[in-house]
Amino acid sequence: MFLQEACFLGALCLNSMPLAT
């Protein structure tokens, strides 16, 4: 599903490079 994939990708992305704006 989109939501599940988005959540997974989002978590991975955040883990890889957190959005510290």
N, C-alpha and C positions, 0 to 999 in steps of 0.2 A: 504493500500500500504506500501511497505517497507520504502520509503522515508518519508512518513507521520509518520509512527510508529517510525522510527529512530529519526526523528526530535522531536517528542513528548517525547520519552524516553530520548533522549539526553538532552532536556531542563529540564526534571524532574531530571535527574541525576545531571546535572550542578547545579540546584537549591538546591538539597539535599546536594551535596558535590562538590563545585566548584573546578576545577582543578587549584589550586594555586601552580604551580611548581616553 
